[in-house]
Amino acid sequence: MQSQWFVIHTLSGQEQKVKENIEKRLKTEEMGEYVKEVLVPMERVAEVRSGKKTVTMRKLHPGYVYIDLRLLDENRRVRDQRADFRVGRN
């Protein structure tokens, strides 16, 4: 089964912290083979402040983290793409 991109909604300003926490859990739970990439899209922005040009990094989509992964069921089996799924637990 191929991986798919998913979007995680987070608090604005917490995107990098969420990304780091996901990457830590991937190492501790040995799930790295199921997650290809965790991404916080950034862009370079040139601004002029006080007559000086500065280049800063800005988030393209504040409040969102992107993750490329393969879905698994509770038994750690890869789920079928056609199956219904829920993200999170009740």
Secondary structure in CASP SS format (residue, H / E / C, confidence):
PFRMAT SS
TARGET T0000
AUTHOR 0000-0000-0000
METHOD secondary structure of the structure
MODEL  1
M C 1.00
Q C 1.00
S C 1.00
Q E 1.00
W E 1.00
F E 1.00
V E 1.00
I E 1.00
H E 1.00
T C 1.00
L C 1.00
S C 1.00
G C 1.00
Q C 1.00
E H 1.00
Q H 1.00
K H 1.00
V H 1.00
K H 1.00
E H 1.00
N H 1.00
I H 1.00
E H 1.00
K H 1.00
R H 1.00
L H 1.00
K H 1.00
T H 1.00
E C 1.00
E C 1.00
M C 1.00
G C 1.00
E C 1.00
Y C 1.00
V E 1.00
K E 1.00
E E 1.00
V E 1.00
L E 1.00
V C 1.00
P C 1.00
M E 1.00
E E 1.00
R E 1.00
V E 1.00
A E 1.00
E E 1.00
V E 1.00
R E 1.00
S C 1.00
G C 1.00
K E 1.00
K E 1.00
T E 1.00
V E 1.00
T E 1.00
M E 1.00
R E 1.00
K E 1.00
L C 1.00
H C 1.00
P C 1.00
G C 1.00
Y E 1.00
V E 1.00
Y E 1.00
I E 1.00
D E 1.00
L E 1.00
R C 1.00
L C 1.00
L E 1.00
D C 1.00
E C 1.00
N C 1.00
R C 1.00
R C 1.00
V E 1.00
R C 1.00
D C 1.00
Q C 1.00
R C 1.00
A C 1.00
D C 1.00
F C 1.00
R C 1.00
V C 1.00
G C 1.00
R C 1.00
N C 1.00
END
